[in-house]
Amino acid sequence: MGRSSKDKRDIYYRLAKEEGWRARSAFKLLQLDEEYHLFQGVSRAVDLCAAPGSWSQVLSRKLKGDDTKIVAVDLQAMAPLAGVIQIQGDITKVSTAQEIIRHFEGQPADLVVCDGAPDVTGLHDIDEYIQAQLLLAALNITTHVLKRGGTFVAKIFRGKDVTLLYSQLKIFFPDVTCAKPRSSRNSSIEAFAVCRNYSPPESYVPNMSNPLLDHSYDVDFNQLEGPNRVIVPFLACGDLSAYDSDQTYPLQLDPEKKYTYTPPTQPPIHPPYEEACFLKKNNLLSKELAPQPQQQAALCETLRQPEVGTEGFSLEKEVIGALEELST
């Protein structure tokens, strides 16, 4: 499988490299902006869970003006970006919120975006739960730094209990929409909550020590009806003529322009899988050793001894034959 294989399978991955974006996720924010005009009137923006920095890139290219300030926050190190202030910090700490406000010279943000997601385990219920916790952590710090009337955009996983998340978002934002950009794969449960007109409850005081997720409830939200259940609009955004993220395209998109492979714009600095890649490259990964001849002979002898009251089984004979072939 050559370097161009992924370019064929993922059109947005290829376009991101050709246009200088650090990741294909840049197109998701661009398509959300096409529908919701997220950047209109924005001069102070925060990108939570920012690494590797594609959404910060979009903000730096789209937000123009002498008074524009963009702050990117992530636990991981991120390569520098022109016009973007970087904070390597924890979004669950009040000190991080204070540092964001300090960079804005005491002013709250107009827009907060978060494209963060956990390393998926493949166990969907666990992945959805961890993603929900991450979103609530992002919402919690947003209540510290976002101005009234501001906008919050965050990734969600549309699981069976997503109604609870919508209910919690609706406490702070009267206008909540679930959006699916065209660059987001149809096979993925990923979507984005676009929350506008930040209006916290009267006398609400942001507090990092009190998480928004309350485990004391005992309600199946999927059984609620009418006004007791929040129905959030769902919108597929992005022009229908845009590329389909699930379709395979030929390498030669333009007949007049020859395809050439483009390396990634900015490789990760210290990705979580860095150690695993090093071990594999240097042939240091542990491997399961094949049985030694002595072990094979002992196993054959054990199988040759039938249990009391039983006769030989054809399956045992097949196993013995296979093991003897391996030992020769």
Secondary structure, DSSP 8 states (H G I E B T S, - for coil): --TTHHHHH-HHHHHHHHHT-SSTTHHHHHHHHHHH-TTTT--EEEEES-TT-HHHHHHHHH--STT-EEEEEESS-----TTEEEEE--TTSHHHHHHHHHHTTT--EEEEEE-------S-HHHHHHHHHHHHHHHHHHHHHHEEEEEEEEEEEE--TTHHHHHHHHHHH-SEEEEEEETTS-TTS-EEEEEEES----TT----TTS-S--TT----GGG--GGGS----EEEES-TTS--TTS---S--STTS-------SS--SS-TTHHHHHHHHTT-S-------HHHHHHHHHHHHS--TT----HHHHHHHHHHHHHH-
